[in-house]
Amino acid sequence: MINIEEDNLKSGVLGLVIALVEIIRDALQLQAVRRMEGGSLNEEETERLGRALRELDLAIDHIKEEQGVGEAVQSVRDGLDDIVNDCVDRIANPTRWTNRELK
């Protein structure tokens, strides 16, 4: 029988969800900057988008603090960063990975 503590499960799942929301937020911010630099947003759209992204940041921070999942979110983000870095390294340095797998 597997013994899973309900609090740990909730914290882990909420940490994963918040981490994914942060990743989506980061992508939205990057896209917003590209659109601003590209001149495809007028001043009003830029201000509205900036306000919306700030409100999203505040909401995420509030949820993390209220639920006490800041460390869980960071742990998920770190794990995802490691996975992405490994994937990029495999693409950029395929011979290094082939040699590792042969050992």
C-alpha positions in Angstrom: 0.0 0.0 0.0 1.3 3.5 -0.9 1.0 6.0 1.9 0.5 9.5 0.5 -0.1 12.4 2.8 -3.0 14.5 1.6 -1.2 17.9 2.4 1.9 16.9 0.5 -0.2 15.8 -2.5 -2.2 19.1 -2.5 1.0 21.1 -2.2 2.7 19.2 -5.0 -0.2 19.5 -7.4 -0.8 23.2 -6.6 2.9 23.8 -7.0 2.8 22.1 -10.4 -0.2 24.1 -11.5 1.3 27.5 -10.3 4.6 26.6 -12.0 2.8 26.0 -15.3 0.9 29.3 -14.9 4.2 31.0 -14.3 5.7 29.5 -17.4 2.7 30.6 -19.5 3.0 34.1 -17.9 6.7 34.2 -18.9 5.8 33.3 -22.5 3.1 36.0 -22.5 5.6 38.6 -21.2 8.1 37.6 -23.9 5.5 37.8 -26.6 4.3 41.2 -25.2 7.8 42.6 -25.3 8.3 41.4 -28.9 5.0 43.0 -29.9 5.9 46.3 -28.2 9.4 46.3 -29.8 7.8 45.4 -33.2 5.5 48.3 -32.9 2.3 46.2 -33.3 0.8 47.6 -30.0 -0.4 51.1 -29.5 0.2 53.0 -26.3 -3.2 52.1 -24.8 -2.8 48.4 -25.6 0.7 48.4 -24.1 -0.5 50.0 -20.9 -3.5 47.6 -20.7 -1.2 44.6 -21.3 1.3 45.8 -18.7 -1.5 46.2 -16.1 -2.9 42.7 -16.9 0.6 41.1 -16.5 1.2 43.0 -13.2 -2.1 41.8 -11.9 -1.3 38.2 -12.9 2.1 38.5 -11.1 0.3 39.8 -7.9 -2.3 37.0 -8.1 0.4 34.3 -8.5 2.4 35.7 -5.6 -0.7 35.9 -3.4 -1.7 32.3 -4.1 1.9 31.1 -3.5 2.0 33.0 -0.2 -1.5 32.1 0.9 -1.1 28.4 0.2 2.6 28.2 1.2 3.7 26.6 -2.0 6.6 28.9 -3.0 9.2 26.1 -2.4 7.1 23.5 -4.3 6.7 25.9 -7.3 10.5 26.6 -7.3 11.2 22.9 -7.1 9.0 22.2 -10.1 10.6 25.1 -12.1 14.1 23.9 -11.3 13.2 20.4 -12.4 11.7 21.7 -15.6 14.8 23.9 -16.2 17.0 20.8 -15.8 14.9 18.8 -18.3 15.0 21.7 -20.9 18.7 22.2 -20.4 19.3 18.5 -21.0 17.2 18.5 -24.1 18.9 21.5 -25.5 22.3 20.0 -24.7 21.3 16.7 -26.5 20.4 18.7 -29.6 23.5 21.0 -29.4 26.0 18.2 -28.5 24.7 14.9 -29.9 28.1 13.1 -29.9 28.6 13.8 -26.2 25.3 12.1 -25.4 25.9 9.2 -27.7 29.2 8.6 -26.0 27.6 8.7 -22.5 24.9 6.2 -23.5 27.5 3.8 -24.8 29.4 3.7 -21.5 
